[in-house]
Amino acid sequence: MTTTTNVRTFVVRAIPAEFLATVRAAGTDVSGHPIEFHTAGGGEPLRCCLRDAEPGEALILFGYEPPLPASPYREIGAVFAHAEACPGPTTDAYPPHWRDRPQVFRAYDARGRIHPTSRVHDTDDPEPALAEILADPEVTRVHSRNITYGCYMFTITRPAPDNA
């Protein structure tokens, strides 16, 4: 008899709900720029719950700086989220509705510098590419970014030892 174990090699992390609550309450992003309110046309990638917006949903657009150690590679980019708090992602696995969306997997080391394992992902099977990137012990995190606009989508990390 053969027994297989499904070991997770990564965890997907959306923008934290606590951070989004702060942005909504302040009405400004990290640079002090006012957030913009929009009505979804449909298809806007929501960084709060990691799905595409449905037409008519109330959204905010604001500048977000994904956490990285102080380095020249830190950057602020535009992201969409729901205008009001939402339940967040339904899983910490790869977002199911975004599996076929071409992305850049930008790997970073502990110093916050881009690591050479970074690559373009353009298939509906991201797990092998992410497992290979995270197999390099120098990689501490991966940012999934939109290929066309370069916008931050979400962060991928190794699972915590007790969640593996």
Accessible surface in RSA format (square Angstrom, percent):
REM  Atomic radii and reference values for relative SASA: ProtOr
REM  Chains: A
REM  Algorithm: Lee & Richards
REM  Probe-radius: 1.40
REM  Slices: 20
REM RES _ NUM      All-atoms   Total-Side   Main-Chain    Non-polar    All polar
REM                ABS   REL    ABS   REL    ABS   REL    ABS   REL    ABS   REL
RES MET A   1   230.01 119.1 138.82  91.9  91.19 217.1 115.95  98.6 114.06 151.1
RES THR A   2   122.88  87.4  91.60  92.9  31.28  74.5  59.36  79.7  63.53  96.0
RES THR A   3   107.50  76.5  77.29  78.4  30.21  72.0  67.22  90.3  40.28  60.9
RES THR A   4   121.64  86.5  95.19  96.5  26.44  63.0  66.26  89.0  55.38  83.7
RES THR A   5   109.86  78.1  80.88  82.0  28.98  69.1  57.09  76.7  52.77  79.8
RES ASN A   6   146.19 100.8 113.82 110.0  32.37  78.0  39.72  95.6 106.47 102.9
RES VAL A   7    91.30  60.1  75.21  68.1  16.09  38.8  76.24  66.2  15.06  40.8
RES ARG A   8    83.95  35.2  75.50  38.5   8.44  20.1  55.24  75.5  28.70  17.4
RES THR A   9    63.52  45.2  52.86  53.6  10.65  25.4  51.75  69.5  11.76  17.8
RES PHE A  10    14.99   7.5  10.07   6.2   4.92  12.8  10.07   6.1   4.92  14.1
RES VAL A  11     6.76   4.5   6.76   6.1   0.00   0.0   6.76   5.9   0.00   0.0
RES VAL A  12     5.80   3.8   0.06   0.1   5.74  13.8   0.06   0.1   5.74  15.6
RES ARG A  13   109.70  46.1 105.36  53.7   4.35  10.4  42.48  58.1  67.23  40.7
RES ALA A  14    16.81  15.5   4.14   6.4  12.68  28.8   4.14   5.8  12.68  33.6
RES ILE A  15     4.17   2.4   0.00   0.0   4.17  10.1   0.28   0.2   3.89  10.6
RES PRO A  16    65.55  47.8  56.26  51.3   9.30  33.8  65.55  54.1   0.00   0.0
RES ALA A  17    69.49  63.9  60.07  92.7   9.42  21.4  61.50  86.6   8.00  21.2
RES GLU A  18   130.61  75.0 122.78  92.9   7.84  18.7  73.58 142.3  57.03  46.6
RES PHE A  19    56.65  28.3  50.94  31.6   5.71  14.9  55.63  33.7   1.03   2.9
RES LEU A  20     4.35   2.4   4.35   3.1   0.00   0.0   4.35   3.1   0.00   0.0
RES ALA A  21    54.26  49.9  48.18  74.4   6.08  13.8  51.46  72.5   2.80   7.4
RES THR A  22    87.08  61.9  80.83  81.9   6.25  14.9  60.66  81.5  26.42  39.9
RES VAL A  23     5.22   3.4   4.53   4.1   0.69   1.7   5.22   4.5   0.00   0.0
RES ARG A  24    49.42  20.8  30.06  15.3  19.36  46.1  25.10  34.3  24.32  14.7
RES ALA A  25    94.16  86.6  51.49  79.5  42.67  97.1  63.69  89.7  30.47  80.7
RES ALA A  26    64.08  58.9  29.89  46.1  34.19  77.8  40.69  57.3  23.39  62.0
RES GLY A  27    25.02  30.9   0.00   N/A  25.02  30.9  19.19  52.7   5.84  13.1
RES THR A  28    48.29  34.3  45.19  45.8   3.10   7.4  29.58  39.7  18.71  28.3
RES ASP A  29    14.60  10.2   6.04   6.0   8.56  20.2   1.69   4.0  12.91  12.9
RES VAL A  30    70.88  46.6  30.96  28.0  39.93  96.2  39.68  34.5  31.21  84.6
RES SER A  31    76.26  64.4  35.30  47.1  40.97  94.4  37.29  79.4  38.97  54.6
RES GLY A  32    48.74  60.1   0.00   N/A  48.74  60.1  29.30  80.4  19.44  43.5
RES HIS A  33    99.32  54.3  94.10  65.4   5.22  13.4  62.36  64.3  36.96  43.0
RES PRO A  34    82.24  59.9  81.41  74.2   0.84   3.0  81.41  67.2   0.84   5.2
RES ILE A  35    13.18   7.5   2.42   1.8  10.76  25.9   2.54   1.8  10.63  28.9
RES GLU A  36    77.17  44.3  72.84  55.1   4.33  10.3  29.95  57.9  47.22  38.6
RES PHE A  37   145.40  72.7 117.91  73.0  27.49  71.5 118.25  71.7  27.16  77.7
RES HIS A  38    72.66  39.7  60.38  42.0  12.27  31.4  46.97  48.4  25.68  29.9
RES THR A  39   103.14  73.4  79.32  80.4  23.82  56.8  44.27  59.5  58.87  89.0
RES ALA A  40     4.97   4.6   0.00   0.0   4.97  11.3   0.04   0.1   4.92  13.0
RES GLY A  41    61.77  76.2   0.00   N/A  61.77  76.2  39.03 107.1  22.74  50.9
RES GLY A  42    34.62  42.7   0.00   N/A  34.62  42.7   8.64  23.7  25.98  58.2
RES GLY A  43    37.32  46.0   0.00   N/A  37.32  46.0  24.77  68.0  12.54  28.1
RES GLU A  44    35.91  20.6  31.75  24.0   4.15   9.9  17.77  34.4  18.13  14.8
RES PRO A  45    25.17  18.3  25.17  22.9   0.00   0.0  25.17  20.8   0.00   0.0
RES LEU A  46     0.00   0.0   0.00   0.0   0.00   0.0   0.00   0.0   0.00   0.0
RES ARG A  47     4.71   2.0   4.71   2.4   0.00   0.0   0.00   0.0   4.71   2.9
RES CYS A  48     5.68   4.3   2.36   2.6   3.32   7.8   2.36   6.0   3.32   3.6
RES CYS A  49    14.96  11.3   7.80   8.7   7.16  16.8   6.96  17.6   8.00   8.6
RES LEU A  50     8.19   4.6   3.54   2.5   4.65  11.7   3.54   2.5   4.65  12.5
RES ARG A  51    70.77  29.7  70.77  36.1   0.00   0.0  36.96  50.5  33.82  20.5
RES ASP A  52    42.08  29.5  37.68  37.5   4.40  10.4  14.83  34.9  27.25  27.2
RES ALA A  53     4.32   4.0   0.00   0.0   4.32   9.8   0.00   0.0   4.32  11.5
RES GLU A  54   105.27  60.4 105.11  79.5   0.16   0.4  36.64  70.9  68.63  56.0
RES PRO A  55    98.29  71.6  77.40  70.6  20.89  76.0  77.66  64.1  20.63 128.2
RES GLY A  56    52.50  64.7   0.00   N/A  52.50  64.7  27.08  74.3  25.42  56.9
RES GLU A  57    40.51  23.3  33.27  25.2   7.23  17.2  26.54  51.3  13.97  11.4
RES ALA A  58    61.51  56.6  51.88  80.1   9.64  21.9  52.93  74.5   8.58  22.7
RES LEU A  59     0.69   0.4   0.15   0.1   0.54   1.3   0.15   0.1   0.54   1.4
RES ILE A  60     0.70   0.4   0.70   0.5   0.00   0.0   0.70   0.5   0.00   0.0
RES LEU A  61    37.87  21.1  36.27  25.9   1.61   4.0  36.27  25.5   1.61   4.3
RES PHE A  62     6.52   3.3   0.00   0.0   6.52  17.0   6.52   4.0   0.00   0.0
RES GLY A  63    10.73  13.2   0.00   N/A  10.73  13.2   7.29  20.0   3.44   7.7
RES TYR A  64     6.70   3.1   6.18   3.5   0.52   1.3   2.41   1.8   4.29   5.3
RES GLU A  65    47.48  27.3  37.69  28.5   9.79  23.3   1.19   2.3  46.29  37.8
RES PRO A  66     3.78   2.8   3.36   3.1   0.42   1.5   3.36   2.8   0.42   2.6
RES PRO A  67    83.13  60.6  77.58  70.7   5.55  20.2  81.83  67.6   1.30   8.1
RES LEU A  68    13.94   7.8   3.34   2.4  10.61  26.7   7.11   5.0   6.84  18.4
RES PRO A  69    46.65  34.0  34.08  31.1  12.57  45.7  45.90  37.9   0.75   4.7
RES ALA A  70    91.92  84.5  65.56 101.2  26.37  60.0  66.46  93.6  25.46  67.4
RES SER A  71    23.57  19.9   1.21   1.6  22.36  51.5  10.79  23.0  12.78  17.9
RES PRO A  72   105.70  77.0  66.98  61.1  38.72 140.7  80.96  66.8  24.75 153.8
RES TYR A  73    85.15  39.8  79.31  45.1   5.84  15.2  38.18  28.7  46.97  57.9
RES ARG A  74    91.32  38.3  71.86  36.6  19.46  46.3  17.98  24.6  73.34  44.4
RES GLU A  75    74.15  42.6  65.01  49.2   9.15  21.8  29.85  57.7  44.30  36.2
RES ILE A  76    84.93  48.3  55.59  41.4  29.35  70.7  55.59  40.0  29.35  79.6
RES GLY A  77    23.79  29.3   0.00   N/A  23.79  29.3  21.70  59.5   2.10   4.7
RES ALA A  78    51.28  47.2  41.67  64.3   9.62  21.9  42.18  59.4   9.10  24.1
RES VAL A  79     0.12   0.1   0.12   0.1   0.00   0.0   0.12   0.1   0.00   0.0
RES PHE A  80    41.43  20.7  41.43  25.7   0.00   0.0  41.43  25.1   0.00   0.0
RES ALA A  81     0.00   0.0   0.00   0.0   0.00   0.0   0.00   0.0   0.00   0.0
RES HIS A  82    19.74  10.8  19.74  13.7   0.00   0.0  17.96  18.5   1.78   2.1
RES ALA A  83    13.88  12.8   7.32  11.3   6.57  14.9   7.32  10.3   6.57  17.4
RES GLU A  84   133.54  76.7 131.04  99.1   2.50   5.9  54.88 106.1  78.66  64.2
RES ALA A  85    86.52  79.6  59.80  92.3  26.72  60.8  60.44  85.1  26.09  69.1
RES CYS A  86    35.19  26.6  10.52  11.7  24.68  58.0  14.38  36.4  20.82  22.4
RES PRO A  87   142.16 103.6 100.02  91.2  42.14 153.2 113.51  93.7  28.66 178.1
RES GLY A  88    15.37  19.0   0.00   N/A  15.37  19.0   9.98  27.4   5.39  12.1
RES PRO A  89    52.13  38.0  31.65  28.9  20.47  74.4  31.79  26.2  20.34 126.4
RES THR A  90   137.76  98.0  96.45  97.8  41.30  98.4  85.38 114.7  52.38  79.2
RES THR A  91    55.42  39.4  40.40  41.0  15.03  35.8  38.45  51.6  16.97  25.7
RES ASP A  92    55.13  38.6  50.10  49.9   5.03  11.9  22.06  51.9  33.07  33.0
RES ALA A  93    47.11  43.3  43.93  67.8   3.18   7.2  46.49  65.5   0.62   1.6
RES TYR A  94     5.50   2.6   0.50   0.3   5.01  13.0   0.25   0.2   5.25   6.5
RES PRO A  95     2.81   2.1   0.29   0.3   2.52   9.2   2.81   2.3   0.00   0.0
RES PRO A  96    77.09  56.2  62.97  57.4  14.13  51.3  63.57  52.5  13.52  84.0
RES HIS A  97   136.40  74.5 114.84  79.8  21.57  55.2  85.41  88.0  51.00  59.3
RES TRP A  98     2.30   0.9   2.20   1.1   0.09   0.2   2.30   1.2   0.00   0.0
RES ARG A  99    68.61  28.8  68.29  34.8   0.32   0.8  33.02  45.1  35.59  21.6
RES ASP A 100   107.71  75.4  90.39  90.0  17.32  40.9  28.19  66.3  79.52  79.3
RES ARG A 101    49.73  20.9  45.55  23.2   4.18   9.9  17.70  24.2  32.03  19.4
RES PRO A 102    62.03  45.2  59.09  53.9   2.94  10.7  59.10  48.8   2.93  18.2
RES GLN A 103     2.05   1.1   2.05   1.5   0.00   0.0   1.99   4.2   0.07   0.1
RES VAL A 104    38.85  25.6  38.85  35.2   0.00   0.0  38.85  33.8   0.00   0.0
RES PHE A 105     0.00   0.0   0.00   0.0   0.00   0.0   0.00   0.0   0.00   0.0
RES ARG A 106    45.97  19.3  45.97  23.4   0.00   0.0   2.45   3.3  43.52  26.4
RES ALA A 107     0.00   0.0   0.00   0.0   0.00   0.0   0.00   0.0   0.00   0.0
RES TYR A 108     0.21   0.1   0.21   0.1   0.00   0.0   0.00   0.0   0.21   0.3
RES ASP A 109    22.39  15.7  22.39  22.3   0.00   0.0   7.61  17.9  14.77  14.7
RES ALA A 110    70.44  64.8  55.15  85.1  15.29  34.8  56.83  80.0  13.61  36.1
RES ARG A 111   152.20  63.9 142.59  72.7   9.61  22.9  75.13 102.7  77.07  46.7
RES GLY A 112     0.00   0.0   0.00   N/A   0.00   0.0   0.00   0.0   0.00   0.0
RES ARG A 113    84.28  35.4  84.28  43.0   0.00   0.0  14.80  20.2  69.48  42.1
RES ILE A 114    68.91  39.2  48.27  36.0  20.65  49.8  48.27  34.8  20.65  56.0
RES HIS A 115    10.66   5.8   9.26   6.4   1.40   3.6   7.77   8.0   2.89   3.4
RES PRO A 116   124.40  90.7  88.44  80.6  35.96 130.7 101.62  83.9  22.78 141.5
RES THR A 117    29.76  21.2  23.77  24.1   5.99  14.3  29.30  39.4   0.46   0.7
RES SER A 118    34.92  29.5  17.00  22.7  17.92  41.3  17.18  36.6  17.73  24.8
RES ARG A 119    75.13  31.5  63.83  32.5  11.30  26.9  40.33  55.1  34.80  21.1
RES VAL A 120    89.15  58.7  68.09  61.6  21.06  50.7  68.09  59.2  21.06  57.1
RES HIS A 121     7.49   4.1   4.17   2.9   3.32   8.5   3.32   3.4   4.17   4.9
RES ASP A 122    98.34  68.9  72.96  72.6  25.38  60.0  11.57  27.2  86.77  86.5
RES THR A 123    75.21  53.5  66.70  67.6   8.51  20.3  69.46  93.3   5.75   8.7
RES ASP A 124    93.43  65.4  85.15  84.7   8.28  19.6  16.81  39.6  76.62  76.4
RES ASP A 125    72.19  50.6  66.58  66.3   5.60  13.2  22.36  52.6  49.82  49.7
RES PRO A 126     0.00   0.0   0.00   0.0   0.00   0.0   0.00   0.0   0.00   0.0
RES GLU A 127    59.88  34.4  59.44  45.0   0.44   1.0  43.26  83.7  16.62  13.6
RES PRO A 128    76.93  56.1  65.31  59.5  11.62  42.2  73.16  60.4   3.76  23.4
RES ALA A 129    19.05  17.5  14.87  23.0   4.18   9.5  17.82  25.1   1.23   3.3
RES LEU A 130     0.00   0.0   0.00   0.0   0.00   0.0   0.00   0.0   0.00   0.0
RES ALA A 131    35.08  32.3  28.92  44.6   6.16  14.0  30.15  42.5   4.93  13.1
RES GLU A 132   108.22  62.1  96.75  73.2  11.47  27.3  37.09  71.7  71.13  58.1
RES ILE A 133     0.00   0.0   0.00   0.0   0.00   0.0   0.00   0.0   0.00   0.0
RES LEU A 134     8.86   4.9   3.76   2.7   5.10  12.8   4.21   3.0   4.66  12.5
RES ALA A 135    78.20  71.9  45.54  70.3  32.66  74.3  57.45  80.9  20.75  55.0
RES ASP A 136    40.12  28.1  34.22  34.1   5.89  13.9  11.47  27.0  28.65  28.6
RES PRO A 137   120.98  88.2  93.31  85.1  27.66 100.6  99.52  82.2  21.46 133.4
RES GLU A 138   112.24  64.4 102.46  77.5   9.78  23.3  39.90  77.2  72.34  59.1
RES VAL A 139     0.03   0.0   0.00   0.0   0.03   0.1   0.00   0.0   0.03   0.1
RES THR A 140    48.19  34.3  35.40  35.9  12.80  30.5  36.68  49.3  11.51  17.4
RES ARG A 141    52.60  22.1  52.60  26.8   0.00   0.0   2.14   2.9  50.46  30.6
RES VAL A 142     0.00   0.0   0.00   0.0   0.00   0.0   0.00   0.0   0.00   0.0
RES HIS A 143     1.02   0.6   1.02   0.7   0.00   0.0   0.13   0.1   0.89   1.0
RES SER A 144     0.00   0.0   0.00   0.0   0.00   0.0   0.00   0.0   0.00   0.0
RES ARG A 145     7.13   3.0   7.13   3.6   0.00   0.0   1.15   1.6   5.98   3.6
RES ASN A 146    29.30  20.2  28.57  27.6   0.73   1.8   0.48   1.2  28.82  27.9
RES ILE A 147    73.85  42.0  52.08  38.8  21.76  52.5  52.13  37.5  21.72  58.9
RES THR A 148   109.28  77.7  76.28  77.3  33.01  78.7  51.45  69.1  57.83  87.4
RES TYR A 149   174.46  81.5 141.89  80.7  32.57  84.7 101.26  76.1  73.20  90.2
RES GLY A 150    29.60  36.5   0.00   N/A  29.60  36.5  23.68  65.0   5.91  13.2
RES CYS A 151    29.67  22.4  26.42  29.5   3.25   7.6   4.21  10.7  25.46  27.4
RES TYR A 152     5.13   2.4   5.05   2.9   0.08   0.2   1.82   1.4   3.31   4.1
RES MET A 153     0.22   0.1   0.22   0.1   0.00   0.0   0.08   0.1   0.14   0.2
RES PHE A 154     0.34   0.2   0.34   0.2   0.00   0.0   0.34   0.2   0.00   0.0
RES THR A 155    16.93  12.0  16.93  17.2   0.00   0.0  13.41  18.0   3.51   5.3
RES ILE A 156     0.00   0.0   0.00   0.0   0.00   0.0   0.00   0.0   0.00   0.0
RES THR A 157    24.86  17.7  24.86  25.2   0.00   0.0  24.86  33.4   0.00   0.0
RES ARG A 158    87.46  36.7  78.83  40.2   8.63  20.6  52.78  72.1  34.68  21.0
RES PRO A 159    20.57  15.0   8.71   7.9  11.86  43.1   8.71   7.2  11.86  73.7
RES ALA A 160    39.92  36.7  32.09  49.5   7.83  17.8  38.78  54.6   1.14   3.0
RES PRO A 161   131.18  95.6 105.96  96.6  25.22  91.7 114.22  94.3  16.96 105.4
RES ASP A 162   128.36  89.9  88.81  88.4  39.55  93.5  50.12 118.0  78.24  78.0
RES ASN A 163    88.41  61.0  73.19  70.7  15.22  36.7  13.94  33.6  74.47  72.0
RES ALA A 164    77.28  71.1  33.58  51.8  43.70  99.4  39.36  55.4  37.92 100.5
END  Absolute sums over single chains surface
CHAIN  1 A     8770.5       6707.7       2062.8       5175.9       3594.6
END  Absolute sums over all chains
TOTAL          8770.5       6707.7       2062.8       5175.9       3594.6
